[in-house]
Amino acid sequence: MAVTRDSVARFGICAAATVRGGDCQSPATPEHAISSCAAEGLCAAREGGCVATDEAACLASANCKAYGRCQLETDRCVANSEADCKLSTACLESGECVYELGLCKATDESCRATKSCVEQRVGCKAKDGMCNPPLIEFQF
């Protein structure tokens, strides 16, 4: 996958990459740089962007634990199964437990199992792959 404006927007691939000390970095703001390697497993610079080239880097990334994006696919780390999703923090805390096209998404069923739904009855319905609070109905 070539690094394009679309891939930057869709997958968070860094647009202006440099390699410093073996780590691919992208400036988040002019005064601060984020390590794409530690966060997303994107440890190699290619065509002006950071890309994933090693499954071990995907497994070690923060996005693996947080979002289940532990498997190498082409130039990025993705969730590759329901098992990846179910082991993620996003599943436990936000109901994003169902695998769909490289991402972990929430369903009504997974939202109902979240702590916020069980304890506070908040975020019990899924919308656009995420748990959302129910709409408040006003009676006049």
N, C-alpha and C positions, 0 to 999 in steps of 0.2 A: 504494500500500500504506500503510495507516494504521500508525502506530507503536503496537504493542500489546505486552503482556508476552510473547506467543509470538514476535513478530518480534524482540524484544530478545534472547531466548534463542537463537533459531535463527540469526540473521544478525549478531549483535553490534552492532545499532543502539543508540546510546546512549539512555538513558532520561530523563535530566535534562539537557537541552542548553541551553547559552548560547552566544551569538555574541560573541566578543571579537576586535576587530581584523580582522573578516571571516572568522574561523576558528571553526567549530562545535566546541565542546569539551564533554566529558562528564567528570564527576569519576570517576576510577577508585577513588580512596579520598578521604576528606574532605580530606586534605592534599596531594593530587596530581591534576592534571588532564591528560588525554590529548587530543591533537589528533586528532579523528576524521577531519578533512579530510586531513591528511598520511598517516595510517595507512591509512584505508579509503576515501578519496574522498567521505566524507560531510560535505559542506561547507556545507549549508544547514540551518537549524533550522526544523522544522515539527512542530506538534502536540506539543511537548515533547521531540522527539528530533532527531537529526541524520540527514539524508537526502542521497542523491546526486542531483544535478540536472544534472551536466555530465560528459560523457564524457572531456574533457581532465583533469578532476580524478581520474577513475578511473584513467586511464593514468599519471598522475603519482604515484599512491598507492603506499605501501610494499606493500600487499596485491597490487598488480598484479605487481610483480617477484617477490614471495615465493610467491604462490598462484595467479597467472594470472587474478585477478579484475580485468580491465581494461575490461570493457564495461558500459555503463550499461543497466540493466534496471529499469524503474519507478523506485524510490527507492533503489536499491542498486547496487553494482558486483559483477559476477559474471564467472566464466569463461564464455565463450560458444562455445568450440570446442576441439577437441583441440590446435590450434595455440597457443591461449592457455596451455593446460596445459604443453605441451612446452617453452615458453620460460621457465617459472617455476623458481625456486630449489627449490621443493618437488618438482618432477620430477627435477631433477638430483641432489638430495641424498636425497630420501625416496621416490622412485618414484611420486609422485602425478602421473602423466602422462596419464591417461585421462579425457576429459570425460564427465560424467554429471550432468544436471539442474542446471547452473550451478556445479558444483564439479569440482575435479580430484581423482581418486581413484587409488589404487594397485591393480594387479592382480598376480597371481603373476609374470607375465612382466616387468612393469616393476620389481618388487621385485628380481628376479634380475639386473637391469642396474645396480642401485645399487652404489656404491663399497663400502659395508659388506658387501654380499653377495659381491661379486667378491673382495674382499681378505680378509675375515674370516669369510665364510660366516654372517653375522648378518643377520637381517631379510629373509630370502629368500622369505617367504610373505606374502600379503596377507590381512588380516582387517579387516572393516568399513571398507574403503577405504583402509587404511594398511598399510605394511609392518611386520611384527612378527617378532621373533626366533623361531626354531623352538623348540618345546618340547624340553626336555632329557629324554632317556629314560634311566632308571636300570635297570641289569640287576643282579639279585641272584643 
